[in-house]
Amino acid sequence: MNIKWSDDARQTWNEAFEYCIENYGKHFAQKLLKILERKTNSLAVFPESGSPMQMLDTDTYNYRSITLYKDYKIIYRVDYSNDYVFIVNILNMRMSYETMQEIISGK
């Protein structure tokens, strides 16, 4: 399967990467980038390896998540008919359920 990223997911990742460089150093940011690459590459092969995120499901989409690092998860959905995994966003799982829903729905 191919991997596609939402604009929001790309923006969140870029902001997180820059934050890591500024606060933890380039070495840590590069380590996090390698983890991200490994996780997204594994989703291309095993798209259902992430945990279901039923609390975020809608009538249209079923969401899954895979841990990126500690409390951060990659939120995605699988589009079998078009053969791709769509990275919706990267979320801090300490945020409220309502905030997660708002981010996922784009409100």
C-alpha atoms as one frame of an Amber mdcrd trajectory, in Angstrom:
protein
   0.000   0.000   0.000   1.016   3.596  -0.525   1.196   6.139   2.269  -0.522
   9.512   1.906  -0.318  12.355   4.416  -2.917  14.998   5.156  -1.707  18.595
   5.133  -2.480  18.746   8.863  -0.339  15.681   9.560   2.579  17.145   7.595
   2.277  20.435   9.444   2.078  18.726  12.844   5.135  16.618  12.014   7.140
  19.614  10.782   6.294  21.589  13.922   7.175  18.643  16.172  10.456  18.079
  14.336  11.457  21.739  14.681  10.437  21.699  18.361  12.636  18.638  18.951
  15.622  20.276  17.258  15.240  23.444  19.325  14.574  21.725  22.663  16.299
  18.341  22.496  18.872  18.696  19.743  19.330  17.548  16.186  20.394  14.036
  17.207  17.101  13.364  19.014  15.076  14.875  16.147  16.873  12.587  13.662
  16.149   9.599  15.908  12.463  10.543  15.956  12.481  10.888  12.154  13.867
   7.344  11.811  11.141   6.042  14.132   8.503   7.836  12.043   9.894   6.377
   8.805   9.998   2.868  10.277   6.437   3.116  11.607   4.930   4.493   8.383
   6.829   1.944   6.263   5.407  -0.838   8.426   1.881   0.529   7.886   2.363
   0.206   4.134   2.935  -3.529   4.622   0.713  -4.176   7.643  -2.036  -1.531
   7.525  -4.100  -3.121  10.285  -1.209  -3.345  12.726  -2.386  -0.247  14.581
  -5.017  -0.288  17.287  -8.612   0.643  16.412  -9.578   4.137  17.585 -13.308
   3.498  17.857 -13.845   6.689  19.847 -12.899   8.655  16.716 -14.793   6.539
  14.162 -17.419   8.182  11.998 -20.017   6.797   9.609 -17.482   7.289   6.813
 -14.136   6.290   8.327 -12.669   3.858  10.814  -9.515   5.182  12.428  -6.499
   3.338  13.767  -3.407   4.462  15.668   0.140   3.357  16.119   2.490   4.720
  18.764   5.134   7.050  17.410   6.879   7.929  20.660   5.632   7.818  24.250
   2.260   9.647  24.311   2.288  10.506  20.601   0.367   8.421  18.117   0.023
   8.403  14.366  -3.706   8.484  13.580  -4.587   6.941  10.226  -7.234   5.235
   8.177  -6.950   2.572   5.500  -8.480   3.025   2.060  -8.573  -0.502   0.647
 -10.382   0.441  -2.553  -7.592   2.863  -3.530  -4.765   0.886  -1.899  -3.359
   3.453   0.501  -2.939   4.330   4.155  -3.912   7.920   4.920  -2.052   9.563
   7.797  -4.650  11.871   9.320  -2.510  13.455  12.025  -0.080  12.906  14.870
  -1.744  13.439  18.224  -0.701  13.715  21.829  -2.895  11.133  23.545  -3.017
  13.246  26.714  -5.388  15.700  25.021  -9.106  15.413  25.611 -11.361  13.210
  23.526 -13.257  16.291  22.343 -10.049  17.985  21.168  -9.018  14.834  19.290
 -12.372  14.712  17.534 -12.087  18.378  16.560  -8.615  17.855  15.132  -9.629
  14.742  13.198 -12.773  16.364  11.799 -10.885  19.543  10.895 -13.053  21.884
  12.973
